[in-house]
Amino acid sequence: MADDPKKTTLDRKLIALHEPHEVRSWTESLGCTETQLRDAVKAIGNSAEEVRQYLAEKLK
C-alpha cells in the first residue's frame, strides 16, 4: 500500500489498517467504527469488497 493518500486506484481494493488516513477513510465510507473495521478485516481479510459485504450483514 502506498503512503500517499492521493493514490486511489489499487488502494481502494484493499484496506490497509496500518495507514491512519485509510482507516479514517474506510470508516467514513463504510459507516462503521474503527473497531468494527478492524474486527471485519481480522475475520475475513483486507479485501474492501468482502469487508463491505461482511459489515452490511453485521450492521443490519
C-alpha positions, 0 to 999 in steps of 0.5 A, spaced: 500 500 500 502 506 498 503 512 503 500 517 499 493 518 500 492 521 493 493 514 490 486 511 489 486 506 484 489 499 487 488 502 494 481 502 494 481 494 493 484 493 499 484 496 506 490 497 509 489 498 517 496 500 518 495 507 514 491 512 519 488 516 513 485 509 510 482 507 516 479 514 517 477 513 510 474 506 510 470 508 516 467 514 513 465 510 507 463 504 510 459 507 516 462 503 521 467 504 527 474 503 527 473 497 531 468 494 527 473 495 521 478 492 524 474 486 527 471 485 519 478 485 516 481 480 522 475 475 520 475 475 513 481 479 510 483 486 507 479 485 501 474 492 501 469 488 497 468 482 502 469 487 508 463 491 505 459 485 504 461 482 511 459 489 515 452 490 511 450 483 514 453 485 521 450 492 521 443 490 519 
